[in-house]
Structures are given as C-alpha cells and as structure tokens.
C-alpha cells in the first residue's frame, strides 16, 4: 500500500501553520476586518473560549497597531447553549466578559480557532442573542477544516484546511500552550 | 461528582472548587438583560418541602427557572401528606411524574438519604433535620471566597479557602448549616473553630474536622470569618442556657465584639436572624455583614449545582434506584 492511498497516516503530526504563518494570517485578518467594516468603527471582537480569546486579543492589538484604533475585545462562553450537553458529563464553564457598553448596535466579530461542524458558532449566536442585539455578527477563524453540519460560514479565514473527519486539528497558542502552531494528526492522536 | 448532593462530605475538594468556579461564571448572569439560560430545558425539578422555608425554596426555584427547568413546588401543607401519605409513597408519585431532580427539605435527619434510594433522579438535600444543608455551605464558601480571595476576574478561579480561619458561633447542636460548613470549609482548606456553650455542641463534635472553644472573645482577633448561627428555639425542648439575655451577652455578636475583629474580617449569618439575640442590629447592617450577599449568592451557587448534576449526561441508573 502506498502512502498516497492512506492520507491520514501520511499526515500524522504534520505542522500546517508555524508561528510566523499564524502571525501573517492574523495580520491579514486584521486588515480584512478593517476593510470590511470601513475602518473598524463600532466593531467589538468576542473570542470563544478557550483559544478564541487570545486570538481576539491579538487581532485587537494588531488593529490598534495599524489604525491606532482601540477595538473593544471580550470573551463569549457558549457552554450553556451547546446542543451536545447531554452527550457528555457537565463541563466546566468558560468566562463571558463583555466590553463596557455591551453588544447593542455593534458589529460583533466572533473569533474561534477552528471552524468544523459549525455547532459552536450556532451556540455562540444563541448566547449572543441573550446578551443584546448587535447590528451585525461576523465570524473569524484561524482554521476552517470543512465538514459543516449547519448553514454557517466564516467571514475571515486564516487557512482553509481540507481534512478527513477522522483527523484531528490541534491549534496551540503561546498564551495557553506556550507555543504557536497548528498541526494535524490521525484519529485521536496528539501532535 | 456524585449523582446526589446529600452531604457536604460527598464533595471532594475538586468537586467543591468546580462548583465555586461554575457559580463564579454564572454570577455575571445577574447583570444581564436576560437572566436565563436554556441549559436545563425540558428537565423537571421538584421542590419537596416538608418544613417551612422561604429563602431556600425561593432560591432553588429561581435557580432552576434561570436554567429553564420546569419547577414543581410541593409543600407538605395542603398536600396528601396532610392525609398521612408516607415519604416513600410521595417519592414514588414524583418518580412516576418523571422528576429529574428532587430538592428535599425534611424535619427528619437522613430523609434525603432515604429518598435517594427511591427515586431515579438526583436528590439535593435542602436541609434534613439537624443533619446537613450542603448548598448553604456551598453558598457560604462562595461568599467567603468572593469577599476574601476576590472574583474570577481577580484570579480566584481554582482557589480554595486555604489558611482562612472561620469561627462558627452559637447553636451548633441544632444546626445543619454548621455541620455542612465544617465539612465543606475544611475540605476547602479553611481552619474552622466552633465557639458555643458546651450545652449547644453535639456529643460527637470531637470527631469533626474542627477546633472547639467555649469562649467567643478569645477567637475574635484571629478570625477572618465569623459565622453566626440562629438560636433554634423551635427545636429546643430543654433549657440549653439560663436566659436569652445571658446567651446574648456571652455569644452574641455586638458592635464591641465586631470592633475586635481584624480589619478585613466578614460577618455571616445563614438567616433567618434573631436580631438582638445572636447578632446585634448594627452588626447585621454593617458593611462587614454579607447577609444580603449570601442570599444573592445562594441562587448562583444553586444554579451551579443544578447545572453540574443535571446539565450533562444522565447518570446511569443504579439497580437500587429502580
């Protein structure tokens, strides 16, 4: 059997993005957010815990560098709105922290590390709905790995990564994991 | 976590910290325009109250409703219990109605434990006789952690109550709150001292994980937390102290005693208070008093417990639960 017929085994632990590439992807997304929102007026960035939160902070810092604009940034925990709660033992909650002024009338950009089934984002939209009424909601992700189960798409994507459903994508960020990298591995494997 | 919450001793340190951390995240819900989460939609919670209660029943009801559970209130007065129905038959009725959780308050110690054998859902002890009241202990621990260790934003997440000195004062003998607090607070690393007249201490107090003192005044200056207990005259069928006035003079917390506490110390009371007996009005209304905060924290803490017991996968039914 040649390696090409078994892509899962062939890509085990493969680095998809290194720290430089993550930095460039975030820089591009920051520019795209500024472009798409006409200068970032009324934008707030909400990261989805765990790894969406440091990504949101990095994007806010990047936008501050480029335009001298102080973009409010916070976190949105979606645990209580998930549709798979009954499939697992109760999980610990993450933080929800809104910037002062809340979300009413703002352009909210949700930020997560990996977009997969779309169910987390659906939960995030529900959670957001209980917090106020944003003018619009957009979605930024570092990696879009496909296999959507709901009609949800990202507005800003760091990298489109075609995967098999048996593969696992690991995003590591300095703030949480002491290093920056995105890797892909076979079923259940660790990078 | 276990399926039921009968005793504070059921909780490991990890469980207790998880409940406090969950409560910490849920606390922000109180400031939001929509104080409701969809998490327990379609689950039924029964409030089964054989004894009078305002705060605990309302607190559990608010907690369950904020998590979108359906709440059935059952009080012994005006129900078939008044016609002589036994606890077991009532339990089987609730079982047949499909209760996912039963919150029970009962005058007999051990009632919650018995009930747990008869129903399939989770049983939460909301006070059984003079035995335990674990959610009160949890909300007290939560209040202490918030006041003295800061909120989650200040990095209290994951913290216990290590090194804090808690003095529990008064009618320990009749108090389910005291027993649950001694067990839980010591699990969380606090040093607990009971200060009470010898007649109001249970016989087996030597086996509890705490120190005992008959002299409140000597404990004040080294306490971070003073928790006053209500003198439960309705449970007293003998003379435990010569007079209310004498009790109040030796074990009541008045302004002079409060002044001897360290600057950061807080004063707690599980309520309802006998103002002028165990706590003076000026103490109850002072900035050190957490009494109103405890009520608000009660809803939050009970939400955390309900979420952690009911929010996830259903616990596999055990043989004896059938």
Interface residues (C-beta under 8 A of the other chain):
Chain A: X77 X80 X81 X85 X86 X87 X88 X89 X90 X91 X92 X93 X94 X95 X96 X97 X126 X130 X131 X132
Chain B: X1 X18 X21 X22 X25 X26 X28 X32 X33 X34 X36 X37 X38 X39 X152 X153 X307 X308 X309 X310 X311 X312 X313 X314
